[in-house]
Amino acid sequence: MQQLADMLNKMDGKSYKSLKSIQGHYDNELLRLSVDYVQGDPFAAPSKLRVFIPLHRTDFHLEQFQSPERRRAFKHFFAKTFHQVTHKTDNPVSGTGKSGMIYIDAPGQEVLDRTAVNISSAGIEFRLSCGLPAKGRSVLGKGAAKLLTEIIPDVAKKTIETYSREALKQALLLADDQTFIRREIKDRSLISFIADGAVLPRESGISNKPLPEKNVVPFKSPDSYRTTLQLPSGKTLSGMGIPKGISLIIGGGYHGKSTLLHAIERGVYNHEPGDGREFVLSDESAVKIRSEDGRSVTDVNISPFINDLPFGKDTLAFSSEDASGSTSQAANIVEAIEMRTRMLLIDEDTSATNFMIRDARMQKLVKKDKEPITPFIDRVRGLYDTHGISTVLVLGGSGDYFEAADHVIMMDEYEPEDKTAEAKALTEQFATQRVFEADGAFTVTEPRAFSKQRIKKWFDQKEKVESKGRQSIRIGKTNISLSHVEQLVDPSQTEAIARMIKLLAKNNNTPKTMINAIDDLYEQVEENGLDSLGVFRNQHPGDLALPRKYELAAALNRLRP
């Protein structure tokens, strides 16, 4: 480490490009600092560093991170801890552009597999970005030496020495409990579990943190849905278990219907202690469905929902660069089924009305031979009865769905009530006048062929595929908008999707279908680790978090033909 300090001190006042020579490995008595990449100037993407501390220099134990779920929680905990220590540490280094910046890809509330921290039997490694200091285009050598050889090592040292042992223990026990609950959800034929006492509302529309408890009604299950679990941690946990089938969430406006659905939607991920939703867990294949005016659709068989479009437009292999609300929602469902979802989540607020329902009066006025859409109300039952695909649906405007429902849950001032019996009684008392319009069973079509050329055709000379925040990926001169892919929760997931798309295009294998291609890629990532998506082996892999297969498929499906 002294060698690095000497090199940097001698560079004081020299051209910024001279910093390229510091790439390499530097040791002190506690850790190894690896400088993998040095930025070209103070305004460019920051330099990439790794700090490795051998396991015997810590008080960690192998059993703390032996299971995949514990390892994910362990890495999440220390990425967040390193971030917190960084912000508490005095850092006088400054200068032009990004000078003095220390950054780790700190997680949010969801516990994702990410590359910010690696843990193994060898030790713990922090992957950082750093702004090497400059004045204009000249190196601030003394500042760089202080940053790399004093401040960053000190942050790493404090992280492993001052972390809360009790907080780590609780995070790991929570990971064990969450793994157990997911297994119980499957074994008990449930699709979601929402614990009593859970805090579902978020701080604001732009914050994923829980609403302060003084302003919130803790969740409490209706007795008829209460499920009790004995957790590995020794806790007894009760909450609402939603069975498989068709479940309606009804109620007045602003009573918590969409808040409950949003919690179920995010329950495909584990959450950290204190989030309020750490015991809200859902079938991991659940996909949020919505209408998406203007999205690109390519060769999707939407015929179970839409047929006989004007001018003979094909719906067996429907394509559009500007899909309507109804055709986009139909495509979103069919694409999710293609990826083997077992659970659809739909909110009427973000759905196309003509896709969801056609009431009796409209059926009388606009005859079926003039209406190409078979509404979802006439397909939802068949999706479950024939294909085992459950649906959770938020409704406030149509009681016609009561006939199809297995479970009706009403939210009243954020408290759920079981209204199934009353809803079914109403269907007897007030028989629907609408006509069932589905013609035949819902047929799941064969998976579509996978074409690398659809990706490659957009490549520029550099063949760049790059993320632009959470909501967009750029391939050459075309953008893939992911703004309506609601279960994509972290920009680092989007960056991983960008890397995956490029790998799919460059892969020498030729899988027959898109689902084959995605399955093969995830097998490689599982075998070789998320680091394998990095550009260079045994270096900082970039800031990546593992997306679900459904979000990777969503990106590929939105690529314009």
C-alpha positions as CSV (number, residue, x, y, z in Angstrom):
1,M,0.0,0.0,0.0
2,Q,2.9,2.3,0.7
3,Q,4.1,1.8,-2.9
4,L,0.7,3.1,-4.2
5,A,0.9,6.1,-1.9
6,D,4.5,6.9,-3.2
7,M,3.4,6.6,-6.8
8,L,0.4,8.9,-6.3
9,N,2.4,11.5,-4.4
10,K,4.9,11.7,-7.3
11,M,2.1,12.2,-9.8
12,D,0.9,15.4,-8.1
13,G,0.3,18.0,-10.8
14,K,0.9,15.6,-13.7
15,S,-1.6,14.8,-16.5
16,Y,-4.6,12.9,-15.4
17,K,-3.9,10.1,-17.8
18,S,-0.8,9.2,-15.9
19,L,-3.1,7.7,-13.3
20,K,-3.6,4.7,-15.7
21,S,-0.3,3.3,-14.4
22,I,-1.7,2.6,-10.9
23,Q,-3.8,-0.3,-12.1
24,G,-2.9,-3.4,-10.0
25,H,-3.0,-4.9,-6.5
26,Y,-1.8,-3.3,-3.3
27,D,-1.7,-4.9,0.2
28,N,-1.5,-3.8,3.8
29,E,-1.7,-5.9,6.9
30,L,-5.5,-6.2,6.7
31,L,-6.6,-6.1,3.1
32,R,-5.8,-6.0,-0.6
33,L,-6.9,-3.0,-2.7
34,S,-7.3,-3.8,-6.5
35,V,-7.4,-0.9,-8.9
36,D,-9.1,-2.5,-11.9
37,Y,-10.0,0.5,-14.0
38,V,-8.9,4.1,-14.0
39,Q,-11.2,6.8,-15.5
40,G,-9.9,8.8,-18.4
41,D,-10.7,12.2,-16.9
42,P,-12.4,13.6,-13.7
43,F,-15.8,13.8,-15.5
44,A,-15.8,10.3,-16.9
45,A,-17.3,7.2,-15.4
46,P,-15.5,6.7,-12.1
47,S,-12.6,4.3,-11.5
48,K,-13.4,0.7,-10.4
49,L,-11.8,-0.7,-7.2
50,R,-12.1,-3.8,-5.1
51,V,-11.2,-4.2,-1.4
52,F,-10.7,-7.8,-0.3
53,I,-10.4,-8.8,3.4
54,P,-9.5,-12.5,4.2
55,L,-12.1,-14.4,6.2
56,H,-9.6,-15.0,9.0
57,R,-9.3,-11.2,9.5
58,T,-13.0,-11.0,10.3
59,D,-15.3,-12.6,12.8
60,F,-17.5,-14.2,10.1
61,H,-18.4,-17.8,10.2
62,L,-19.2,-20.1,7.2
63,E,-22.6,-21.0,8.4
64,Q,-23.6,-17.4,8.2
65,F,-23.6,-17.6,4.4
66,Q,-23.9,-21.2,3.4
67,S,-27.4,-21.2,1.9
68,P,-28.1,-19.0,-1.2
69,E,-30.7,-17.1,0.7
70,R,-28.4,-16.4,3.6
71,R,-25.6,-15.4,1.3
72,R,-27.9,-12.9,-0.5
73,A,-28.9,-11.4,2.9
74,F,-25.3,-11.3,4.1
75,K,-24.2,-9.4,1.0
76,H,-27.2,-7.1,1.2
77,F,-26.4,-6.3,4.8
78,F,-22.7,-5.5,4.2
79,A,-23.3,-3.4,1.0
80,K,-25.7,-1.3,3.0
81,T,-23.3,-1.1,6.0
82,F,-20.4,-0.1,3.8
83,H,-22.6,2.6,2.3
84,Q,-23.6,3.9,5.7
85,V,-20.0,3.9,7.0
86,T,-18.9,5.8,3.9
87,H,-21.4,8.6,4.6
88,K,-20.4,8.8,8.3
89,T,-16.6,9.0,7.4
90,D,-15.0,12.4,7.0
91,N,-13.7,12.7,3.5
92,P,-11.8,16.0,2.8
93,V,-10.8,14.9,-0.7
94,S,-12.4,17.0,-3.4
95,G,-11.6,18.6,-6.7
96,T,-12.9,18.8,-10.3
97,G,-15.8,16.6,-11.5
98,K,-16.3,13.4,-9.5
99,S,-13.1,13.9,-7.4
100,G,-13.2,12.3,-4.0
101,M,-16.4,10.3,-4.7
102,I,-16.7,6.8,-3.0
103,Y,-19.6,4.8,-4.2
104,I,-20.9,1.2,-3.5
105,D,-24.1,0.0,-5.2
106,A,-26.1,0.1,-2.0
107,P,-29.4,-1.9,-2.1
108,G,-32.9,-0.6,-1.5
109,Q,-35.5,-2.4,0.5
110,E,-35.6,-5.5,-1.7
111,V,-32.9,-8.2,-1.0
112,L,-31.5,-9.0,-4.4
113,D,-28.5,-11.0,-5.5
114,R,-26.0,-8.3,-6.4
115,T,-22.3,-7.8,-7.2
116,A,-21.6,-5.0,-4.8
117,V,-20.2,-7.4,-2.2
118,N,-18.9,-10.9,-2.6
119,I,-18.5,-13.4,0.2
120,S,-16.8,-16.8,0.2
121,S,-14.8,-19.1,2.3
122,A,-11.8,-17.0,1.2
123,G,-13.1,-13.7,2.5
124,I,-15.3,-10.6,1.8
125,E,-14.8,-8.3,-1.1
126,F,-16.3,-4.8,-1.6
127,R,-16.7,-3.6,-5.2
128,L,-16.5,0.2,-5.4
129,S,-16.5,3.2,-7.7
130,C,-14.2,6.0,-6.9
131,G,-13.5,9.5,-8.3
132,L,-9.8,10.0,-8.4
133,P,-9.1,13.7,-7.5
134,A,-8.0,16.3,-9.9
135,K,-7.7,20.0,-10.4
136,G,-8.8,20.6,-14.0
137,R,-6.9,17.9,-15.9
138,S,-4.1,17.6,-13.4
139,V,-3.7,14.9,-10.7
140,L,-4.2,15.9,-7.1
141,G,-1.6,13.2,-6.1
142,K,-1.7,13.8,-2.3
143,G,-5.5,13.7,-2.3
144,A,-5.5,10.5,-4.4
145,A,-3.0,8.9,-2.0
146,K,-5.2,9.8,1.0
147,L,-8.4,8.5,-0.7
148,L,-7.0,5.2,-1.8
149,T,-4.5,4.3,0.9
150,E,-6.2,5.8,4.0
151,I,-9.9,6.7,3.6
152,I,-11.2,3.7,1.6
153,P,-9.2,1.1,3.7
154,D,-10.5,2.8,6.8
155,V,-14.1,2.5,5.6
156,A,-13.6,-1.2,4.9
157,K,-12.0,-1.7,8.3
158,K,-14.8,0.1,10.1
159,T,-17.4,-1.9,8.1
160,I,-16.2,-5.3,9.3
161,E,-15.3,-4.2,12.8
162,T,-18.2,-1.9,13.9
163,Y,-21.2,-3.6,12.2
164,S,-24.1,-4.6,14.4
165,R,-23.7,-8.3,15.2
166,E,-27.3,-8.4,16.3
167,A,-28.7,-6.8,13.2
168,L,-26.7,-9.2,11.0
169,K,-28.1,-12.2,13.1
170,Q,-31.6,-10.9,12.6
171,A,-31.1,-10.5,8.9
172,L,-29.9,-14.0,8.5
173,L,-32.7,-15.5,10.7
174,L,-35.2,-13.5,8.6
175,A,-33.7,-15.0,5.4
176,D,-34.3,-18.5,6.9
177,D,-37.8,-17.6,7.9
178,Q,-38.6,-16.2,4.4
179,T,-37.3,-19.4,2.8
180,F,-39.5,-21.4,5.0
181,I,-42.6,-19.3,4.3
182,R,-42.1,-19.6,0.5
183,R,-42.0,-23.4,0.9
184,E,-45.1,-23.3,3.0
185,I,-46.9,-21.1,0.4
186,K,-46.3,-23.8,-2.2
187,D,-47.1,-26.8,0.1
188,R,-50.3,-25.2,1.3
189,S,-51.5,-24.3,-2.2
190,L,-51.3,-20.6,-1.5
191,I,-50.2,-17.8,-3.8
192,S,-49.4,-15.2,-1.3
193,F,-49.0,-14.6,2.5
194,I,-49.4,-11.2,4.2
195,A,-48.4,-11.3,7.9
196,D,-50.5,-9.7,10.6
197,G,-48.8,-6.4,11.6
198,A,-47.3,-5.9,8.2
199,V,-46.9,-2.2,7.1
200,L,-48.0,-2.1,3.5
201,P,-48.2,1.7,2.6
202,R,-45.0,3.4,1.4
203,E,-43.7,6.7,2.5
204,S,-44.5,8.4,-0.9
205,G,-44.9,7.6,-4.5
206,I,-41.2,8.1,-5.0
207,S,-40.0,6.4,-1.8
208,N,-40.1,2.6,-1.2
209,K,-39.6,3.1,2.5
210,P,-42.4,2.3,4.9
211,L,-44.9,4.9,6.0
212,P,-44.2,5.9,9.6
213,E,-46.2,3.6,11.9
214,K,-48.0,6.4,13.6
215,N,-49.7,7.1,10.2
216,V,-50.5,3.5,9.2
217,V,-53.0,0.8,10.0
218,P,-51.1,-2.5,10.5
219,F,-52.4,-5.4,8.4
220,K,-54.7,-7.8,10.1
221,S,-56.0,-11.0,8.4
222,P,-59.7,-11.9,8.3
223,D,-60.3,-15.0,10.4
224,S,-61.4,-17.0,7.4
225,Y,-58.0,-16.5,5.7
226,R,-55.8,-16.6,8.8
227,T,-52.8,-18.9,8.4
228,T,-50.4,-19.7,11.3
229,L,-46.8,-20.7,10.8
230,Q,-44.1,-21.9,13.2
231,L,-40.9,-20.3,11.8
232,P,-37.4,-21.8,12.0
233,S,-36.4,-18.7,14.1
234,G,-38.9,-19.9,16.8
235,K,-41.5,-17.2,16.1
236,T,-45.1,-18.0,15.6
237,L,-46.4,-15.9,12.7
238,S,-50.0,-15.5,11.6
239,G,-51.4,-13.7,8.5
240,M,-53.6,-13.9,5.5
241,G,-52.9,-16.8,3.2
242,I,-54.5,-16.2,-0.2
243,P,-55.3,-19.6,-1.8
244,K,-54.8,-20.4,-5.5
245,G,-57.7,-19.5,-7.8
246,I,-59.3,-16.2,-8.7
247,S,-59.2,-13.6,-5.9
248,L,-60.8,-10.2,-6.1
249,I,-59.7,-7.3,-3.9
250,I,-62.6,-4.8,-3.8
251,G,-63.6,-1.7,-1.8
252,G,-64.0,2.0,-2.1
253,G,-61.5,4.4,-3.4
254,Y,-58.5,5.1,-1.2
255,H,-59.2,2.2,1.1
256,G,-56.0,0.2,0.3
257,K,-56.9,-2.1,-2.6
258,S,-54.0,-1.1,-4.8
259,T,-51.7,-0.8,-1.8
260,L,-52.4,-4.5,-1.0
261,L,-51.9,-5.5,-4.6
262,H,-48.6,-3.6,-4.8
263,A,-47.3,-5.4,-1.7
264,I,-48.3,-8.8,-3.2
265,E,-46.6,-7.8,-6.4
266,R,-43.3,-6.9,-4.6
267,G,-43.6,-10.1,-2.5
268,V,-41.8,-11.9,-5.3
269,Y,-38.7,-10.5,-3.6
270,N,-37.6,-10.8,0.0
271,H,-37.4,-7.5,2.0
272,E,-35.0,-6.4,4.6
273,P,-35.8,-6.2,8.4
274,G,-37.8,-3.1,9.2
275,D,-39.3,-2.7,5.8
276,G,-42.8,-3.6,7.0
277,R,-43.2,-6.2,4.2
278,E,-40.5,-8.6,5.2
279,F,-43.3,-11.2,5.9
280,V,-45.3,-10.4,2.7
281,L,-44.3,-13.2,0.3
282,S,-45.8,-14.3,-3.0
283,D,-45.4,-17.0,-5.6
284,E,-42.1,-16.0,-7.2
285,S,-43.6,-16.4,-10.7
286,A,-46.2,-13.7,-10.2
287,V,-46.4,-11.1,-13.0
288,K,-48.0,-7.7,-12.8
289,I,-50.2,-7.1,-15.9
290,R,-51.3,-3.8,-17.2
291,S,-52.2,-2.0,-20.4
292,E,-49.3,-0.3,-22.1
293,D,-50.3,2.0,-25.0
294,G,-47.6,2.4,-27.6
295,R,-45.5,-0.6,-26.7
296,S,-43.9,-2.8,-29.4
297,V,-45.4,-6.3,-29.8
298,T,-43.8,-8.9,-32.1
299,D,-45.5,-12.2,-33.2
300,V,-47.6,-12.8,-30.1
301,N,-50.7,-15.0,-30.4
302,I,-53.3,-12.8,-28.8
303,S,-56.2,-14.7,-30.4
304,P,-57.6,-16.0,-27.1
305,F,-58.5,-12.4,-26.4
306,I,-58.7,-10.6,-29.7
307,N,-59.8,-11.8,-33.2
308,D,-61.2,-10.6,-36.4
309,L,-59.5,-7.2,-36.4
310,P,-60.4,-4.8,-39.2
311,F,-58.5,-5.1,-42.5
312,G,-57.7,-8.8,-41.7
313,K,-54.9,-8.0,-39.2
314,D,-53.4,-11.3,-37.9
315,T,-53.9,-12.0,-34.2
316,L,-52.3,-15.5,-34.3
317,A,-48.9,-13.7,-34.7
318,F,-49.8,-10.2,-33.8
319,S,-47.2,-7.4,-34.3
320,S,-47.4,-3.7,-33.7
321,E,-45.0,-0.9,-33.1
322,D,-47.8,1.0,-31.4
323,A,-50.1,-1.4,-29.6
324,S,-53.4,-0.2,-28.1
325,G,-54.4,-0.5,-24.5
326,S,-56.3,-3.8,-25.1
327,T,-53.8,-5.4,-27.5
328,S,-50.9,-4.5,-25.3
329,Q,-52.6,-6.0,-22.2
330,A,-53.5,-9.2,-24.1
331,A,-49.9,-9.4,-25.2
332,N,-48.6,-8.9,-21.7
333,I,-50.7,-11.8,-20.5
334,V,-49.7,-14.2,-23.3
335,E,-46.0,-13.3,-22.9
336,A,-46.2,-14.0,-19.1
337,I,-47.9,-17.4,-19.8
338,E,-45.1,-18.1,-22.3
339,M,-42.6,-17.6,-19.4
340,R,-44.6,-20.1,-17.3
341,T,-46.2,-17.7,-14.8
342,R,-48.5,-19.2,-12.3
343,M,-50.0,-16.0,-11.1
344,L,-51.3,-12.8,-12.7
345,L,-51.8,-9.5,-10.8
346,I,-54.1,-6.9,-12.4
347,D,-55.4,-3.6,-11.2
348,E,-58.4,-2.1,-13.0
349,D,-56.8,1.4,-12.6
350,T,-54.0,0.4,-15.0
351,S,-56.1,-1.8,-17.3
352,A,-57.9,-1.2,-20.6
353,T,-61.6,-1.1,-19.7
354,N,-62.7,-2.7,-22.9
355,F,-60.2,-5.6,-22.3
356,M,-61.5,-6.2,-18.8
357,I,-65.3,-6.2,-19.2
358,R,-68.2,-5.8,-21.7
359,D,-71.4,-5.4,-19.8
360,A,-74.9,-6.6,-20.8
361,R,-76.1,-3.3,-22.3
362,M,-73.0,-2.9,-24.4
363,Q,-73.4,-6.5,-25.6
364,K,-76.9,-5.7,-26.7
365,L,-75.9,-2.6,-28.6
366,V,-72.6,-3.8,-30.0
367,K,-73.1,-7.4,-31.2
368,K,-70.3,-9.9,-30.7
369,D,-69.7,-10.2,-34.4
370,K,-68.7,-6.5,-34.3
371,E,-66.5,-6.7,-31.3
372,P,-63.1,-8.4,-31.8
373,I,-62.2,-8.5,-28.0
374,T,-63.1,-11.4,-25.8
375,P,-62.9,-9.6,-22.4
376,F,-60.7,-11.0,-19.6
377,I,-63.8,-11.7,-17.5
378,D,-64.6,-14.5,-19.9
379,R,-61.1,-16.0,-19.8
380,V,-60.0,-15.7,-16.2
381,R,-61.9,-18.8,-15.1
382,G,-60.4,-20.9,-17.9
383,L,-56.9,-19.7,-17.2
384,Y,-57.1,-21.3,-13.7
385,D,-59.3,-24.3,-14.4
386,T,-57.4,-25.4,-17.5
387,H,-53.9,-24.1,-16.9
388,G,-53.6,-23.6,-13.1
389,I,-52.9,-19.8,-13.5
390,S,-54.3,-17.9,-10.6
391,T,-55.3,-14.2,-10.8
392,V,-55.5,-11.5,-8.1
393,L,-57.6,-8.6,-9.4
394,V,-58.3,-5.2,-7.9
395,L,-61.8,-4.0,-8.7
396,G,-64.0,-1.2,-7.7
397,G,-66.4,-0.9,-10.7
398,S,-67.7,-4.3,-11.8
399,G,-69.6,-6.9,-9.8
400,D,-69.8,-9.1,-12.9
401,Y,-66.5,-10.7,-11.8
402,F,-68.2,-12.1,-8.7
403,E,-69.4,-15.2,-10.7
404,A,-65.9,-16.1,-11.6
405,A,-64.3,-15.4,-8.3
406,D,-63.2,-18.0,-5.7
407,H,-62.3,-15.4,-3.1
408,V,-63.6,-11.8,-2.5
409,I,-61.6,-9.6,-0.1
410,M,-62.9,-6.2,0.7
411,M,-60.5,-3.5,1.9
412,D,-62.2,-1.1,4.4
413,E,-60.0,1.6,5.7
414,Y,-57.0,-0.6,5.0
415,E,-58.5,-3.6,6.9
416,P,-59.4,-6.7,4.8
417,E,-62.7,-8.4,5.2
418,D,-63.9,-11.7,3.7
419,K,-66.9,-10.9,1.5
420,T,-66.9,-14.1,-0.6
421,A,-70.2,-15.4,0.8
422,E,-72.0,-12.1,0.4
423,A,-70.6,-11.7,-3.2
424,K,-71.8,-15.1,-4.1
425,A,-75.3,-14.4,-2.6
426,L,-75.5,-11.3,-4.7
427,T,-74.9,-13.4,-7.9
428,E,-77.9,-15.5,-6.9
429,Q,-80.1,-12.5,-6.0
430,F,-79.1,-10.4,-9.0
431,A,-78.3,-12.8,-11.8
432,T,-76.0,-11.2,-14.5
433,Q,-77.6,-10.3,-17.8
434,R,-74.3,-10.4,-19.7
435,V,-73.6,-13.3,-22.1
436,F,-70.4,-15.4,-21.7
437,E,-68.4,-14.6,-24.8
438,A,-65.3,-17.0,-24.8
439,D,-65.4,-19.3,-27.7
440,G,-63.7,-22.5,-26.7
441,A,-61.0,-23.2,-24.1
442,F,-58.0,-20.9,-23.6
443,T,-55.3,-22.4,-25.7
444,V,-51.7,-21.9,-24.7
445,T,-49.7,-21.6,-27.9
446,E,-46.2,-23.0,-28.5
447,P,-43.3,-20.8,-27.4
448,R,-42.0,-18.4,-30.0
449,A,-38.8,-18.9,-31.9
450,F,-35.8,-17.0,-30.6
451,S,-33.9,-14.8,-33.1
452,K,-30.5,-13.2,-32.3
453,Q,-30.9,-11.1,-35.4
454,R,-33.6,-9.1,-33.7
455,I,-31.0,-7.9,-31.3
456,K,-28.0,-7.7,-33.6
457,K,-29.8,-5.6,-36.3
458,W,-29.7,-2.7,-33.8
459,F,-26.0,-3.0,-33.0
460,D,-23.7,-0.1,-33.9
461,Q,-20.0,-0.6,-34.6
462,K,-19.2,-0.9,-30.8
463,E,-22.1,-3.4,-30.3
464,K,-23.1,-1.5,-27.1
465,V,-26.1,-2.5,-25.0
466,E,-26.4,-0.2,-22.1
467,S,-28.9,0.6,-19.4
468,K,-30.2,4.2,-18.8
469,G,-31.4,4.1,-15.2
470,R,-34.1,1.6,-14.2
471,Q,-36.5,2.3,-17.0
472,S,-34.6,2.1,-20.3
473,I,-32.0,0.1,-22.3
474,R,-30.3,1.4,-25.4
475,I,-29.1,-0.9,-28.2
476,G,-27.3,1.2,-30.8
477,K,-29.8,3.8,-31.8
478,T,-33.0,2.1,-30.4
479,N,-34.4,2.3,-26.9
480,I,-36.3,-0.4,-25.0
481,S,-38.7,1.3,-22.6
482,L,-39.3,-0.6,-19.4
483,S,-41.2,2.1,-17.6
484,H,-44.3,0.0,-17.3
485,V,-42.5,-3.2,-16.2
486,E,-43.5,-2.7,-12.6
487,Q,-41.6,-5.5,-10.9
488,L,-38.3,-4.3,-12.1
489,V,-37.2,-2.5,-8.9
490,D,-33.5,-1.6,-9.2
491,P,-31.3,0.1,-11.9
492,S,-28.7,-2.6,-11.3
493,Q,-31.2,-5.2,-12.5
494,T,-31.7,-3.2,-15.7
495,E,-27.9,-3.1,-16.2
496,A,-27.8,-6.9,-15.7
497,I,-30.6,-7.2,-18.3
498,A,-28.5,-5.1,-20.8
499,R,-25.6,-7.5,-20.2
500,M,-27.8,-10.5,-20.7
501,I,-29.3,-9.2,-23.9
502,K,-25.8,-8.8,-25.4
503,L,-24.8,-12.3,-24.3
504,L,-27.9,-13.7,-25.9
505,A,-27.0,-12.0,-29.2
506,K,-23.4,-13.1,-29.0
507,N,-23.9,-16.7,-27.8
508,N,-22.7,-19.3,-30.1
509,N,-25.6,-21.6,-29.2
510,T,-28.8,-21.4,-31.2
511,P,-31.7,-22.2,-28.9
512,K,-35.0,-22.9,-30.5
513,T,-37.2,-20.6,-28.4
514,M,-36.9,-17.5,-26.3
515,I,-37.7,-19.4,-23.1
516,N,-35.0,-21.9,-24.0
517,A,-32.5,-19.1,-24.5
518,I,-33.4,-17.5,-21.2
519,D,-33.4,-20.8,-19.3
520,D,-29.9,-21.6,-20.7
521,L,-28.6,-18.2,-19.8
522,Y,-29.9,-18.4,-16.2
523,E,-28.3,-21.9,-15.8
524,Q,-25.0,-20.3,-16.8
525,V,-25.4,-17.5,-14.3
526,E,-26.4,-19.9,-11.5
527,E,-23.4,-22.1,-12.3
528,N,-20.8,-19.3,-12.7
529,G,-22.3,-16.5,-10.5
530,L,-23.6,-13.1,-11.3
531,D,-20.0,-11.9,-11.7
532,S,-19.9,-13.9,-14.9
533,L,-21.9,-11.1,-16.6
534,G,-18.8,-8.8,-16.0
535,V,-16.8,-7.8,-19.0
536,F,-13.4,-8.9,-17.5
537,R,-12.8,-12.0,-15.4
538,N,-11.5,-11.5,-11.8
539,Q,-12.2,-7.8,-11.9
540,H,-14.9,-5.4,-10.8
541,P,-17.9,-6.9,-12.6
542,G,-19.9,-3.7,-12.6
543,D,-23.0,-2.8,-10.6
544,L,-25.4,-5.6,-11.2
545,A,-28.4,-7.1,-9.5
546,L,-30.1,-10.3,-10.7
547,P,-33.4,-9.7,-12.5
548,R,-36.1,-12.3,-12.7
549,K,-36.6,-14.2,-16.0
550,Y,-39.9,-12.4,-16.5
551,E,-38.3,-9.0,-16.6
552,L,-35.5,-10.1,-19.0
553,A,-38.3,-11.5,-21.3
554,A,-40.2,-8.3,-20.9
555,A,-37.2,-6.3,-22.3
556,L,-36.8,-8.7,-25.2
557,N,-40.5,-8.5,-26.0
558,R,-40.4,-4.7,-26.1
559,L,-37.5,-4.6,-28.6
560,R,-38.8,-3.1,-31.8
561,P,-38.8,-5.5,-34.8
